[in-house]
Amino acid sequence: TWWWVFMGRTVTDSQTIDQQISLDNNRLAYYSGDIIYIYDFNTNITQQISTLGGWNVVRLVLRDNFLAYFVYFPFSDSPFDLFLYDLSNGNHMIIKEGIDEIFGIDISNNKIIYGASYFDEVVSKGNISAYDIISGQTTLIAETDFDITLPFWVNPSPSVSNELVAYNLVAPRCYYGIQIYNLTNGQERDIFPPDVGPIL
C-alpha cells in the first residue's frame, strides 16, 4: 500500500482509488482530477461537470438526478469534503466539511449514506451518517472509536440496498458481526452469520 504524508497524517491509496466509477442504469459516472464525467450508453454522449472550487474528486456515486462525491485537499488537517450535485438544476451543495478519513458512499431513497472518521489525538471516531437530500437533515447511524496507533484497524463502511444499510460491528483489529439499520423507521438489528469478520 502506498501512503501520502501530509501535515503529520497519512492517506492511503485506497482512499484515492476506491469508487472511481458509478453505474446507474444506462449511465456511467467517473472522474479525472476535478472533472466528473457521465457517459450515457444510449446516446453515447458524455457530460462534463467541474467540481465546486476545482478540487480533485476521490470517490463518487450516481443515482437518478443526484451525484455525491468527496473532494480532497492535500495540505489540510481535515482534507476531505462531501458534495452533492443536482443534475436537474446544475447546483453543487456542500454536505459535510472537514473529514479526516473517508469510506464508502451510496445514495438510496433520496439519502446519501457515507462512512467517515475524525481524528482526536490517538482516537479515531468512525461514523456512518445518512444525509436526507429532501429535508437537509443528517442522521448519525453508527459511531465507533478506534485506537489509531494500532498497525491495523477496521472502520465501518456501509453497504446499502433500498431502505437497509449494513455495516460492520467493529473490534479493534477486526469486526465481529453485522448491524442492519432501517432508513425508514430507524430500527437496528445485529446479525452474526458463520465466520463473519476476518481471520487474524
Rosetta blueprint (number, residue, H / E / L):
1 T L
2 W L
3 W E
4 W E
5 V E
6 F E
7 M L
8 G L
9 R E
10 T E
11 V E
12 T E
13 D H
14 S H
15 Q H
16 T H
17 I H
18 D L
19 Q L
20 Q L
21 I E
22 S E
23 L E
24 D E
25 N L
26 N L
27 R E
28 L E
29 A E
30 Y E
31 Y E
32 S E
33 G L
34 D L
35 I E
36 I E
37 Y E
38 I E
39 Y E
40 D E
41 F L
42 N L
43 T L
44 N L
45 I L
46 T E
47 Q E
48 Q E
49 I E
50 S E
51 T L
52 L H
53 G H
54 G H
55 W L
56 N E
57 V E
58 V E
59 R E
60 L E
61 V E
62 L E
63 R E
64 D L
65 N L
66 F E
67 L E
68 A E
69 Y E
70 F E
71 V E
72 Y E
73 F L
74 P L
75 F L
76 S L
77 D L
78 S L
79 P L
80 F E
81 D E
82 L E
83 F E
84 L E
85 Y E
86 D E
87 L L
88 S L
89 N L
90 G L
91 N E
92 H E
93 M E
94 I E
95 I E
96 K E
97 E E
98 G E
99 I E
100 D L
101 E E
102 I E
103 F E
104 G E
105 I E
106 D E
107 I E
108 S E
109 N L
110 N L
111 K E
112 I E
113 I E
114 Y E
115 G E
116 A E
117 S E
118 Y E
119 F E
120 D E
121 E L
122 V L
123 V E
124 S E
125 K E
126 G E
127 N E
128 I E
129 S E
130 A E
131 Y E
132 D E
133 I L
134 I L
135 S L
136 G L
137 Q L
138 T E
139 T E
140 L E
141 I E
142 A E
143 E E
144 T E
145 D E
146 F E
147 D E
148 I L
149 T L
150 L L
151 P L
152 F L
153 W L
154 V L
155 N L
156 P L
157 S L
158 P L
159 S E
160 V E
161 S E
162 N L
163 E L
164 L E
165 V E
166 A E
167 Y E
168 N E
169 L E
170 V E
171 A L
172 P L
173 R L
174 C L
175 Y E
176 Y E
177 G E
178 I E
179 Q E
180 I E
181 Y E
182 N E
183 L L
184 T L
185 N L
186 G L
187 Q L
188 E E
189 R E
190 D E
191 I E
192 F L
193 P L
194 P L
195 D L
196 V L
197 G L
198 P L
199 I L
200 L L
